[in-house]
Amino acid sequence: MDIKTIGVVGAGTMGNGIAQIAAQAGYNVVMRDIEEKIVANAIRNIDKFLAKSVEKGKITAEAKDATVSRIKGTTKMEDLKDVDYVVEAVFEDMEVKKKVFKELDALLKKDVIVATNTSSLSITEIAGTTGRPGRVVGMHFFNPAPLMKLVKVAMELSRKLGKEPIEVKIDIPCFVVNRLMMPHFIEAIQLLEQGIASAEDIDKAAKLGLNYPMGPFELMDLTGIDIAYHVAEYLHKELNKELKWVPPRLLKDMVKAGKLGRKTGAGWLGQYTDTVKK
Ligand SMILES: NC(=O)c1ccc[n+]([C@@H]2O[C@H](COP(=O)([O-])OP(=O)(O)OC[C@H]3O[C@@H](n4cnc5c(N)ncnc54)[C@H](O)[C@@H]3O)[C@@H](O)[C@H]2O)c1
């Protein structure tokens, strides 16, 4: 099928980044969230990101305007009925995702592929709620979507969107990157809990000693402390309750206290990182 218009469901951190790269790649985009103010905020974020790219001389002002004009924001699911491909980026909650997939399945043309941006949940289980299980894929963009190169599955569209896909051969909880990342997060939090080093120094060690571009605490502040917590809980539940996946107490306390990193500005390092401010 010739893809001209891409639907994006969820206009939060990931949804607005995905809408932006799709529009920059020349696709028309219909971006849906549940509240007007979230949609307006997402469009403002995209505009701001692209205005910076104009300032830096990376794109022209005309290209920016053309990109923004290709994105239609909406709160109505029906507005997605004619799209040719959908990327779902709603909350990381199986029940919420299943509901969205059922609604989409009833609405979309029969051959439309629906991709989920889930970080951890079973794509097979999500696909099972639809009448098109063979047309549901995982397409895991990384945060911030406009900057990150790695995308899983949906190889062809990913390449057209300027990403470098890898193929995940089996639908396992958390796929590849998060399976590598979560033990790193959990271990870092345990080092902090045990008073072995400060969050700043653990980040410094990861950056200087392992050549990682960001430390684990900086990365959790950027991607969302709540997501790290839910992913650890999900892995613990799905992988035979192995102790290594138990979410650390401190992580749970941070989430309970509303210190969610990307959403509040308050996180492990007590402030947004430079990457988030950009
Ligand atoms: N934050 C990250 O770094 C990151 C990275 C990769 C993948 N993900 C995945 O992307 C997905 C979204 O994460 P996020 O960080 O953008 O979350 P977010 O909380 O910033 O955004 C989620 C958005 O979904 C909207 N939403 C909820 N129900 C909806 C519905 N029925 N229809 C339309 N919109 C609805 C919410 O209003 C919210 O704006 C999750 O599955 C997450 O695991 C996140």
The ligand as an SDF file (V2000), in Angstrom:
LIG
                    3D

 44 48  0  0  0  0  0  0  0  0999 V2000
    9.3300    8.2550   27.0550 N   0  0  0  0  0  0  0  0  0  0  0  0
   10.2030    7.4940   26.4170 C   0  0  0  0  0  0  0  0  0  0  0  0
   11.4210    7.7040   26.4780 O   0  0  0  0  0  0  0  0  0  0  0  0
    9.7490    6.3610   25.5370 C   0  0  0  0  0  0  0  0  0  0  0  0
   10.6620    5.7780   24.6520 C   0  0  0  0  0  0  0  0  0  0  0  0
   10.2280    4.7630   23.7820 C   0  0  0  0  0  0  0  0  0  0  0  0
    8.9260    4.3180   23.8310 C   0  0  0  0  0  0  0  0  0  0  0  0
    8.0530    4.8860   24.7290 N   0  0  0  0  0  0  0  0  0  0  0  0
    6.6770    4.3680   24.7120 C   0  0  0  0  0  0  0  0  0  0  0  0
    5.8560    5.3010   24.0190 O   0  0  0  0  0  0  0  0  0  0  0  0
    4.5320    5.2840   24.5580 C   0  0  0  0  0  0  0  0  0  0  0  0
    4.1560    6.6890   24.9810 C   0  0  0  0  0  0  0  0  0  0  0  0
    5.0950    7.1510   25.9600 O   0  0  0  0  0  0  0  0  0  0  0  0
    5.2980    8.7190   26.2580 P   0  0  0  0  0  0  0  0  0  0  0  0
    6.5770    8.8350   26.9980 O   0  0  0  0  0  0  0  0  0  0  0  0
    5.0830    9.5140   24.9990 O   0  0  0  0  0  0  0  0  0  0  0  0
    4.0620    8.9520   27.2580 O   0  0  0  0  0  0  0  0  0  0  0  0
    3.2900   10.3130   27.5900 P   0  0  0  0  0  0  0  0  0  0  0  0
    2.6240   10.0770   28.8830 O   0  0  0  0  0  0  0  0  0  0  0  0
    4.2040   11.4880   27.4110 O   0  0  0  0  0  0  0  0  0  0  0  0
    2.1770   10.3940   26.4210 O   0  0  0  0  0  0  0  0  0  0  0  0
    1.1120    9.4980   26.3030 C   0  0  0  0  0  0  0  0  0  0  0  0
   -0.0450   10.2670   25.6880 C   0  0  0  0  0  0  0  0  0  0  0  0
   -1.0840    9.3490   25.3420 O   0  0  0  0  0  0  0  0  0  0  0  0
   -2.2850   10.0360   25.4940 C   0  0  0  0  0  0  0  0  0  0  0  0
   -3.4030    9.0870   25.5150 N   0  0  0  0  0  0  0  0  0  0  0  0
   -3.8270    8.2550   26.5010 C   0  0  0  0  0  0  0  0  0  0  0  0
   -4.9020    7.5520   26.0880 N   0  0  0  0  0  0  0  0  0  0  0  0
   -5.1500    7.9340   24.8030 C   0  0  0  0  0  0  0  0  0  0  0  0
   -6.1250    7.5900   23.8230 C   0  0  0  0  0  0  0  0  0  0  0  0
   -7.0770    6.6900   24.0860 N   0  0  0  0  0  0  0  0  0  0  0  0
   -6.0660    8.1910   22.6120 N   0  0  0  0  0  0  0  0  0  0  0  0
   -5.1180    9.1010   22.3320 C   0  0  0  0  0  0  0  0  0  0  0  0
   -4.1820    9.4950   23.2260 N   0  0  0  0  0  0  0  0  0  0  0  0
   -4.2050    8.9180   24.4390 C   0  0  0  0  0  0  0  0  0  0  0  0
   -2.1070   10.8170   26.7980 C   0  0  0  0  0  0  0  0  0  0  0  0
   -3.0450   11.8610   26.9320 O   0  0  0  0  0  0  0  0  0  0  0  0
   -0.6600   11.3050   26.6380 C   0  0  0  0  0  0  0  0  0  0  0  0
   -0.6040   12.5840   26.0350 O   0  0  0  0  0  0  0  0  0  0  0  0
    4.5530    4.2650   25.7120 C   0  0  0  0  0  0  0  0  0  0  0  0
    4.1300    3.0280   25.2150 O   0  0  0  0  0  0  0  0  0  0  0  0
    6.0380    4.2130   26.0880 C   0  0  0  0  0  0  0  0  0  0  0  0
    6.4210    3.0200   26.7010 O   0  0  0  0  0  0  0  0  0  0  0  0
    8.4240    5.9090   25.5590 C   0  0  0  0  0  0  0  0  0  0  0  0
  1  2  1  0
  2  3  2  0
  2  4  1  0
  4  5  1  0
  4 44  2  0
  5  6  2  0
  6  7  1  0
  7  8  2  0
  8  9  1  0
  8 44  1  0
  9 10  1  0
  9 42  1  0
 10 11  1  0
 11 12  1  0
 11 40  1  0
 12 13  1  0
 13 14  1  0
 14 15  2  0
 14 16  1  0
 14 17  1  0
 17 18  1  0
 18 19  2  0
 18 20  1  0
 18 21  1  0
 21 22  1  0
 22 23  1  0
 23 24  1  0
 23 38  1  0
 24 25  1  0
 25 26  1  0
 25 36  1  0
 26 27  1  0
 26 35  1  0
 27 28  2  0
 28 29  1  0
 29 30  1  0
 29 35  2  0
 30 31  1  0
 30 32  2  0
 32 33  1  0
 33 34  2  0
 34 35  1  0
 36 37  1  0
 36 38  1  0
 38 39  1  0
 40 41  1  0
 40 42  1  0
 42 43  1  0
M  CHG  2   8   1  16  -1
M  END
$$$$
